[in-house]
Amino acid sequence: MPRPLKIQMVFRTPVGGLFRHVRDLVRGLSEEGHQTGIICDSLTGGEGATAALAEIEKYCPLGVSRIPVSRLPGFGDVSAARHVARIAGKSTPDLIHGHGAKGGLYARLAGRSLGIPSIYVPHGGSLHYNWSSPSGAIFLATEKLIRPLGSGLHFVCAFERDQFAEKIGLGRTPARVIHNGLWPEEFEPVVPAANSTDIVYVGELRMLKGVDVLIKAIAIARATRQITATIVGEGPDRRAFEGLTRELELDRQITFTGALPARTAFARGRTFVMPSRAESFPYVILEATAAQLPVIASRVGGIPELLPESNMVNPDDPQELASAILRQLAVPQGAILTQNMRDHLDCRRMTRDVCKFYLDLT
């Protein structure tokens, strides 16, 4: 049994895959006998975030604290970083773990101020940007500037590590790739509903996720087959996607449901499609695989670390996606979950690997 540790988790927005990762980690660490606390933004997430934080508070004996955190860099970051250090310092943690760009910034500054190790996990974040754009240059230059302040780098996939090495540089900072995982109860097949559509998409409704590519693919495939789809989620580009659906006269084939729990959403379709233009290591692919749905996804980010080549298509290519969907519907391939995947994509395995990294740094 490793010695018990006290760990503060710091991140900005309590939504999405990053928040899911933190929730899994604090639960797993609690089960391993460690104490955790959370410091995150008070401005985002709404009632859903408040309820989720209340649900995991039982795993956080160091407390759940919320402070205002802006999305973009600014002068407010100085006072926010000091606030994080004050809150964290009261619990005398052994280590501080920052998630996402803002969480990583605050964690590393607080760690330096408190004289304790800090770990940063990007979760995509700044790595989606390039040096060629003005905003990207600012984000990446900031990452490069503060990298030496941290004690360790934690990546959720090899793609994320490689992007960090290319765009920012690892330097001499210890780095580990530790894939996310799921809980045993999530490895159960989802039975399609009686009115399920041919395919289902689950995720944010924004251009980066390629929902427009999926809609165009369904239009292209119409000459061969009338494909039905359920699009689950919310986001800033929902109206644009609904407009494109009407423009291509696909109203009767495509249904938008708004946000739903993942396993409820999976029952709405018989094949899961993720047409993203960019990703890191998306939880929804893990969840769809564990639900034993056939999966078609873009060959981007860490997805090739999860799926076989036959289940992937090039991003931003409606024609290739249409062909892949038609092949799947003509000759269904079935689920791809294997015992090796189940063993590797396990929350307890993830927690143990993260704990080993903590112990190496403390």
Secondary structure, 3 states (H helix, E strand, C coil): CCCCCEEEEEECCCCHHHHHHHHHHHHHHHHCCCEEEEEEECCCCHHHHHHHHHHHHHHCCCCEEEECCCCCCCCHHHHHHHHHHHHHHHCCCCEEEEEHHHHHHHHHHHHHHHCCCEEEECCCHHHHCCCCCHHHHHHHHHHHHHHHHCCEEEECCHHHHHHHHHHCCCCCCCEEECCCCECHHHCCCCCCCCCCEEEEEECCCCHHHCHHHHHHHHHHHCCCCCCCEEEECCCCCHHHHHHHHHHCCCCCCEEEEECCCHHHHHCCEEEEEECCCCCCCCHHHHHHHHCCCCEEEECCCCHHHCCCHHHEECCCCHHHHHHHHHHHHHCCCCCCCCHHHHHHCEHHHHHHHHHHHHHHHC
